[in-house]
Amino acid sequence: MPPSDAVALDNSFGLRLALRQVQRAAVFSGRSTRTEVIAYWAFALISELVISLIALVIWNVASWNSMRFYTALAIVFAIPEPALFVRRLHDQGRSGWWAVVGIPFAAFSWFGGPRADRPLWEHLIVAFLSITILVFLLWPGVAETNRFGPDPRLGHDDATTVTE
């Protein structure tokens, strides 16, 4: 296989991993790998950037329509994240209920976000929750079958293996 085909295969694999998270947006069972999380984040970031640049050409940045558009775009790309987070916790052998840690962070982000007029303790709580969520998402999974299913890295679980 020529080198250009190998690069295309790798790029296609990452895109398939990311799009599979969209398909599994309501699937809270099973396990997901760190690679799936990173592939989805990259897909969402690049997609939001491209769509935002296109929207920038269509609307004025300061217009009310663009604000509503960006909010809707963020919500659309956030839809698969709770299920992906729960499946990552399952991969580590943890209950999906640990995902409740992210609720205060999400609520704070959606209802006001960090502002200069907020007290320091609110910013510290958001920073702590952000780091906690990141650690949970990127912590290595259990290398063998656990109560949530077989190791997805071994390709034994049809629900978590990438199909052609």
trRosetta pair geometry for C-beta under 8 A, 3 or more apart (Angstrom, degrees):
i j d omega theta_ij theta_ji phi_ij phi_ji
1 5 4.7 -114 -179 83 98 130
1 6 5.7 117 119 -58 119 86
1 9 7.9 5 169 -18 151 140
2 5 5.0 97 62 4 77 103
2 6 7.4 -140 101 -7 43 87
3 6 5.4 -53 -151 32 40 115
3 7 6.6 39 154 -19 70 101
4 7 5.8 -51 -152 34 35 111
4 8 6.5 35 151 -18 65 106
5 8 5.6 -55 -148 38 34 112
5 9 6.3 39 152 -24 66 104
6 9 5.6 -52 -149 32 31 114
6 10 6.6 30 153 -18 64 104
7 10 5.8 -54 -150 36 33 110
7 11 6.4 30 154 -16 66 107
8 11 5.8 -55 -146 39 32 110
8 12 6.2 33 155 -21 65 108
9 12 5.7 -56 -148 37 29 112
9 13 6.4 34 152 -25 63 105
10 13 5.6 -51 -150 30 32 115
10 14 6.8 29 155 -15 63 103
11 14 5.9 -55 -153 36 33 109
11 15 6.4 30 152 -15 66 108
12 15 5.7 -57 -148 40 33 111
12 16 6.2 35 153 -21 67 106
13 16 5.7 -54 -148 35 29 111
13 17 6.5 32 152 -20 63 103
13 162 6.9 60 -151 153 81 165
14 17 5.6 -51 -150 33 33 113
14 18 6.4 30 153 -17 65 106
14 39 4.8 -162 -160 -129 74 108
14 42 7.0 -29 172 77 125 139
14 43 7.6 180 147 -58 89 100
15 18 5.7 -54 -147 38 33 111
15 19 6.1 27 157 -14 68 109
15 39 7.8 -143 -64 -174 17 111
15 43 6.8 122 -124 -99 57 117
16 19 5.9 -56 -139 42 29 106
16 20 6.2 38 157 -28 63 106
16 162 5.6 88 121 -156 125 118
17 20 5.8 -55 -151 29 27 115
17 21 7.2 31 151 -23 59 98
17 35 6.4 -77 -155 131 160 93
17 36 5.2 -139 -178 -113 108 65
17 39 3.8 35 97 100 122 167
17 40 7.3 -107 127 -46 86 72
17 162 6.3 -51 -79 -92 75 128
18 21 6.0 -52 -164 23 36 111
18 22 7.4 34 143 -15 63 99
18 36 8.0 166 -79 -159 41 59
18 39 4.5 -132 -58 143 82 92
18 40 4.8 151 -130 -94 73 48
18 42 6.9 -101 -84 69 135 84
18 43 3.3 117 -167 -30 152 152
18 44 7.6 -161 -159 -28 118 70
19 22 5.4 -46 -159 30 46 115
19 23 6.6 46 145 -17 69 101
19 43 7.3 -160 -49 -149 59 161
20 23 5.4 -51 -150 37 40 114
20 24 6.1 19 155 -3 71 111
20 36 7.4 -74 78 -137 113 111
20 162 6.8 -117 -41 -111 156 79
21 24 5.9 -65 -138 52 31 97
21 25 7.2 73 151 -73 59 66
21 32 7.7 64 -102 -135 98 144
21 36 6.2 140 -67 175 112 100
21 39 7.6 161 -15 91 127 98
21 40 4.3 -13 33 -92 164 130
21 43 8.0 161 43 52 123 142
21 80 4.7 100 147 161 91 148
21 83 8.0 161 -166 86 78 105
21 84 5.5 16 -149 -82 117 124
22 25 6.0 -6 -164 -47 35 108
22 80 5.5 -93 -96 -56 41 143
24 27 4.1 -57 -166 32 87 124
24 80 7.1 75 79 -143 66 109
24 83 6.3 -157 133 126 81 138
24 84 7.8 105 96 -74 106 76
24 87 7.8 24 136 -39 133 155
25 79 5.2 10 -159 131 136 99
25 80 4.0 -90 -107 -95 85 75
25 83 5.7 144 -174 25 32 141
26 83 6.3 -143 -108 -70 9 149
27 30 6.6 1 150 28 114 120
27 83 5.7 91 64 -174 50 137
27 87 7.4 35 109 -65 88 128
27 159 7.4 -166 178 -177 147 119
28 82 7.9 -30 -99 126 103 89
28 83 5.2 -109 -82 -128 64 83
28 86 4.8 -8 -152 96 86 154
28 87 7.2 -148 -155 -53 37 81
28 96 6.0 65 176 -143 107 165
29 87 7.8 37 105 -96 15 90
29 90 7.6 109 -162 -94 37 167
29 148 7.2 -170 -167 -160 65 89
29 149 7.8 99 159 -31 85 128
29 159 7.7 -19 101 145 92 163
30 87 5.7 -3 91 -129 76 109
30 90 6.6 117 105 100 27 154
30 148 6.6 122 -148 160 12 96
30 149 5.4 -8 -130 13 58 156
30 152 7.6 74 169 -71 98 121
30 157 6.5 149 -144 158 106 146
30 159 4.8 -121 -99 108 150 131
30 160 5.4 176 173 -55 124 109
31 87 5.6 139 -148 -177 21 84
31 88 7.9 88 -163 -98 64 22
31 90 4.9 -133 -94 105 71 104
31 91 4.0 112 -162 -81 104 79
31 141 6.7 95 -176 -149 126 144
31 146 7.8 103 -73 47 138 107
31 148 5.5 115 -60 113 95 117
31 149 5.4 -147 -7 65 104 110
31 150 7.9 -131 26 80 133 39
31 151 7.4 -65 89 -132 157 31
31 152 4.9 -155 94 -24 104 114
31 157 7.1 109 40 38 98 164
31 160 5.7 -12 69 -85 72 161
32 36 4.5 -99 -176 69 101 147
32 37 6.8 111 130 -47 118 83
32 84 5.8 -63 60 -151 170 68
32 87 3.7 69 -4 118 104 121
32 88 5.4 -50 71 -65 100 64
32 90 7.7 80 13 57 70 102
32 91 6.0 -101 57 -37 44 131
32 152 6.7 -2 -117 20 21 166
32 160 6.6 -154 -90 -135 50 114
33 36 5.0 111 58 -1 73 97
33 37 7.5 -131 104 0 48 85
33 91 6.6 155 -88 -129 40 159
33 141 6.6 -90 -118 -6 61 143
33 152 5.4 -132 -43 87 97 121
33 153 5.8 107 -98 -68 131 87
33 160 7.8 119 -19 174 89 119
34 37 5.5 -52 -155 34 42 114
34 38 6.3 35 151 -15 72 106
34 88 7.5 81 -84 -132 55 110
34 137 7.5 110 -123 150 79 68
34 138 5.8 69 -132 -134 120 55
34 140 7.4 -51 -33 -107 133 47
34 141 7.3 -152 -27 -19 89 100
35 38 5.9 -56 -144 41 31 107
35 39 6.0 34 155 -21 66 109
36 39 5.7 -53 -141 38 29 112
36 40 6.3 27 158 -18 63 106
36 84 7.0 -154 126 -146 110 108
37 40 6.0 -58 -150 37 27 107
37 41 6.4 26 154 -18 64 108
37 84 6.2 136 -100 163 77 120
37 88 6.0 38 -63 -84 130 134
37 137 5.3 156 -161 179 158 105
37 138 7.3 -137 88 -79 149 64
38 41 5.7 -52 -145 37 32 112
38 42 6.3 31 156 -18 65 106
39 42 5.9 -56 -148 38 28 110
39 43 6.2 30 154 -19 64 109
40 43 5.6 -55 -145 39 32 113
40 44 6.1 29 158 -18 67 108
40 80 6.7 -125 -155 100 141 133
40 81 7.9 167 133 -89 139 70
40 84 6.3 -90 37 -118 168 162
41 44 5.9 -57 -144 39 27 108
41 45 6.1 27 158 -19 64 110
42 45 5.8 -56 -143 38 27 111
42 46 6.2 20 162 -12 64 110
43 46 6.3 -61 -145 42 24 104
43 47 5.9 21 159 -17 63 115
44 47 5.8 -58 -140 41 26 110
44 48 6.0 25 162 -18 64 110
44 77 4.4 116 -147 -167 111 125
45 48 6.0 -56 -144 37 24 107
45 49 6.3 24 156 -19 61 109
46 49 5.7 -56 -148 36 30 113
46 50 6.3 25 157 -15 66 107
47 50 6.0 -57 -146 39 29 106
47 51 6.1 21 159 -11 66 112
47 77 7.0 166 82 -97 121 126
48 51 5.9 -58 -139 44 28 106
48 52 5.8 31 159 -22 65 112
48 73 6.0 123 -127 152 89 121
48 74 7.5 54 -124 -85 134 60
48 77 6.0 -46 -64 -34 113 162
49 52 5.8 -57 -143 37 24 111
49 53 6.4 24 157 -19 61 105
50 53 5.9 -55 -150 34 29 109
50 54 6.6 28 153 -16 63 105
51 54 5.7 -54 -150 37 34 112
51 55 6.2 33 151 -18 66 108
51 73 6.1 175 107 -132 137 137
52 55 5.5 -55 -145 40 32 112
52 56 6.2 43 151 -30 65 101
52 70 6.8 49 -113 -106 103 95
52 73 7.1 162 -70 116 85 170
53 56 5.4 -44 -148 25 33 118
53 57 7.1 35 152 -19 60 97
54 57 5.9 -53 -162 29 35 110
54 58 6.7 25 146 -12 66 109
55 58 5.4 -60 -148 41 39 109
55 59 5.8 -16 170 27 78 105
55 66 6.2 133 150 -128 114 89
55 69 5.5 174 -151 132 147 149
55 70 7.6 176 103 -65 158 78
56 59 7.1 -71 -122 62 21 69
56 61 6.2 12 -133 -78 88 87
56 66 7.6 64 -96 -132 51 134
59 63 5.1 -117 177 51 106 134
59 65 5.2 -141 -127 90 144 112
59 66 4.2 -179 111 -64 137 100
59 69 6.9 159 18 10 154 148
60 63 4.3 102 65 -29 92 108
60 66 6.7 -125 80 -17 48 135
61 66 6.0 -126 -146 111 27 168
62 66 7.4 64 46 49 10 132
63 66 4.9 96 64 5 85 100
63 67 7.3 -147 100 -5 49 86
64 67 5.6 -54 -153 33 38 114
64 68 6.5 34 153 -15 68 104
65 68 5.9 -57 -150 39 32 108
65 69 6.1 34 152 -23 66 109
66 69 5.3 -52 -144 37 34 116
66 70 6.2 33 158 -19 67 104
67 70 6.1 -54 -146 36 28 107
67 71 6.5 28 154 -17 62 108
68 71 5.7 -57 -149 38 31 112
68 72 6.3 31 155 -18 66 107
69 72 5.8 -58 -149 38 29 109
69 73 6.2 31 153 -21 65 108
70 73 5.5 -51 -144 36 32 115
70 74 6.4 35 155 -20 64 103
71 74 5.8 -54 -149 35 30 110
71 75 6.5 30 153 -18 64 106
72 75 5.7 -55 -149 36 32 112
72 76 6.4 36 153 -23 66 104
73 76 5.8 -51 -148 32 31 112
73 77 6.6 17 159 -6 64 108
74 77 6.2 -63 -147 45 29 102
74 78 6.1 28 155 -21 65 114
75 78 5.6 -62 -143 38 29 111
75 79 7.0 54 155 -48 62 87
76 79 6.2 -32 -164 -9 32 115
77 80 7.9 -52 -176 27 42 93
77 81 8.0 52 137 -33 61 111
78 81 5.2 -49 -163 13 57 128
80 83 6.0 -69 -166 49 56 106
80 84 5.6 55 144 -25 86 114
81 84 5.5 -59 -139 41 32 113
81 85 6.0 37 161 -24 68 105
82 85 5.6 -54 -147 34 30 113
82 86 6.5 29 155 -17 64 104
82 99 6.4 95 -156 171 77 144
82 102 7.8 -167 -109 83 78 142
83 86 5.7 -52 -148 36 34 111
83 87 6.3 31 154 -16 66 106
84 87 5.8 -56 -146 39 31 109
84 88 6.4 35 152 -22 64 104
85 88 5.7 -52 -149 33 31 112
85 89 6.6 32 151 -18 63 102
85 99 4.9 112 118 -120 118 115
85 102 6.6 -34 -175 -10 167 156
85 133 7.6 -39 -131 -157 127 97
85 136 7.4 42 -160 117 92 121
85 137 6.6 -60 -119 -90 77 95
86 89 5.6 -52 -152 35 34 112
86 90 6.5 38 148 -21 65 103
86 96 3.7 25 -150 -138 102 112
86 99 5.2 -47 -77 -40 76 146
87 90 5.3 -47 -148 34 37 117
87 91 6.6 45 150 -26 64 98
87 96 8.0 16 -49 -102 34 110
87 160 7.9 164 -172 -105 130 117
88 91 5.5 -48 -153 28 35 115
88 92 6.9 26 150 -11 63 104
88 136 6.9 105 113 142 120 81
88 137 5.4 11 146 -131 167 55
88 141 7.7 -118 -160 -80 59 105
89 92 5.8 -63 -156 41 36 107
89 94 4.3 -81 -177 80 89 106
89 95 6.9 -28 143 89 126 26
89 96 5.5 142 75 -103 132 47
89 98 5.1 171 -136 56 143 118
89 99 6.2 -117 -18 -51 147 88
89 136 6.5 -9 -85 179 87 111
90 93 7.6 52 -175 -71 34 16
90 94 7.2 -101 -73 63 26 60
90 96 6.3 -4 -54 -65 93 89
90 146 7.6 174 171 83 68 123
90 148 3.7 -173 -172 180 108 170
90 149 7.4 35 153 26 123 96
91 141 3.5 -56 153 -119 101 126
91 142 6.8 -172 163 24 52 75
91 148 7.4 -95 -62 82 34 138
91 152 6.9 -57 -110 14 114 113
92 136 7.6 -117 9 -160 159 68
92 139 5.5 39 -103 98 139 116
92 140 7.5 118 -106 97 90 40
92 141 5.4 -104 -72 -118 54 56
92 142 6.3 119 -150 -24 25 84
93 141 7.9 132 -17 -164 76 65
93 142 4.7 74 -41 -38 109 136
93 146 4.7 -128 -99 -149 86 157
93 147 7.3 87 -142 25 73 90
93 148 7.5 -161 -109 9 39 112
94 98 5.0 -12 152 -2 128 146
94 136 7.9 -76 52 -147 159 103
95 98 5.9 127 76 -18 72 89
96 99 5.6 -15 176 -2 67 117
97 100 5.8 -6 176 -12 64 113
98 101 6.1 -8 170 -8 64 112
98 136 6.7 -174 133 -136 124 141
99 102 5.7 -37 -179 21 65 114
100 103 5.5 -23 -166 -6 56 119
101 104 7.8 -57 177 27 40 95
101 105 7.7 25 136 -2 66 116
101 129 6.7 179 160 -143 88 90
101 132 5.9 -108 160 125 139 131
101 133 6.6 -176 108 -77 111 80
101 136 7.3 143 61 -27 143 156
102 105 5.2 -64 -157 46 55 115
102 106 5.7 53 149 -24 85 106
102 129 7.1 132 -114 176 45 110
102 133 5.3 81 -92 -102 99 125
103 106 5.8 -55 -142 38 30 108
103 107 6.1 29 160 -19 65 108
104 107 5.7 -56 -143 39 31 111
104 108 6.1 30 159 -19 66 108
104 125 7.3 -70 135 154 132 119
104 129 6.2 -133 83 -100 102 158
105 108 5.9 -58 -147 38 26 109
105 109 6.2 25 155 -19 63 110
105 126 6.3 118 -126 -136 80 67
105 129 4.0 -166 -70 130 115 137
105 130 6.4 147 -137 -65 136 63
105 133 6.4 -88 35 -32 168 140
106 109 5.7 -57 -145 38 29 111
106 110 6.1 16 162 -11 66 112
107 110 6.2 -63 -141 43 26 102
107 111 5.9 -14 172 16 65 116
108 111 6.7 -73 -129 55 20 84
108 112 7.0 -61 -169 63 55 94
108 113 7.0 102 144 -101 69 31
108 122 7.3 175 -144 -175 134 100
108 125 7.7 162 -65 102 166 111
108 126 5.7 -134 111 -92 150 108
109 113 5.5 35 -149 -97 45 80
109 126 7.7 127 -63 -139 80 119
110 113 7.8 102 -20 -55 8 81
112 115 6.5 -75 168 -13 93 119
112 118 7.7 119 141 -69 126 130
114 118 6.5 -115 -150 39 54 141
114 122 7.6 165 -114 119 74 103
114 123 5.8 71 -131 -107 116 88
114 126 6.2 -138 -69 63 107 167
115 118 5.1 106 61 -14 78 101
118 122 4.6 -79 161 64 120 142
118 123 6.5 134 100 -44 115 88
119 122 5.4 103 66 1 74 99
119 123 7.8 -143 105 1 45 88
120 123 5.6 -59 -157 38 42 111
120 124 6.2 41 149 -21 74 107
121 124 5.4 -53 -145 38 36 114
121 125 6.4 41 154 -23 66 102
122 125 5.7 -50 -149 32 32 112
122 126 6.6 31 153 -16 64 105
123 126 5.8 -55 -149 38 33 111
123 127 6.3 34 152 -20 65 107
124 127 5.6 -52 -145 37 32 113
124 128 6.3 34 155 -19 65 106
125 128 5.7 -55 -147 37 30 111
125 129 6.3 25 156 -14 65 108
126 129 5.9 -56 -143 41 29 108
126 130 6.1 34 155 -24 64 107
127 130 5.7 -53 -146 34 28 114
127 131 6.5 25 157 -15 63 106
128 131 6.0 -58 -150 38 28 107
128 132 6.3 30 153 -20 64 109
129 132 5.5 -54 -144 38 33 115
129 133 6.2 33 158 -19 67 105
130 133 6.0 -55 -148 36 27 108
130 134 6.3 27 154 -18 62 109
131 134 5.6 -56 -147 38 31 113
131 135 6.3 33 154 -20 66 105
132 135 5.8 -54 -148 35 29 110
132 136 6.4 28 154 -17 64 106
133 136 5.7 -55 -149 38 32 112
133 137 6.3 28 155 -18 66 108
134 137 5.8 -58 -146 38 29 109
134 138 6.1 -2 166 6 66 115
135 138 6.5 -74 -138 51 24 90
135 139 5.9 44 161 -50 66 101
136 139 6.0 -35 -137 4 24 116
141 151 7.1 142 119 -136 123 87
141 152 7.8 -2 110 33 170 94
141 153 7.4 164 66 -16 131 118
142 146 4.8 75 73 -47 152 129
142 151 7.1 -126 98 -93 70 97
143 151 6.0 13 -175 -105 34 148
143 153 7.8 -48 -134 52 64 132
144 151 6.0 -68 -127 -40 12 121
145 149 6.9 -92 -146 146 82 29
145 150 4.6 -37 -99 -106 93 59
145 151 6.4 -97 -66 -20 48 76
145 156 7.9 -57 -80 77 103 149
146 149 7.3 4 61 48 67 37
149 152 7.8 46 108 -56 116 83
149 157 5.2 56 162 -100 125 143
149 159 7.5 -72 -150 53 165 120
149 160 7.3 137 116 -7 143 132
150 154 6.5 -87 155 61 109 119
150 156 4.0 -60 123 81 156 125
150 157 4.8 179 58 -48 98 98
151 154 4.6 71 85 3 103 108
151 156 6.9 67 57 25 64 113
151 157 7.9 -179 71 -8 25 111
152 155 7.5 53 -179 -72 45 32
152 156 8.0 -120 -106 44 30 71
152 157 5.6 -59 -97 45 71 120
152 160 3.7 -80 -117 130 118 138
152 161 6.9 -168 -158 -68 79 57
155 161 4.8 71 -145 -112 69 123
156 161 7.7 165 43 -53 19 122
157 160 4.4 33 91 30 117 102
157 161 6.3 164 79 -25 58 88
158 161 6.0 -53 -128 29 29 108
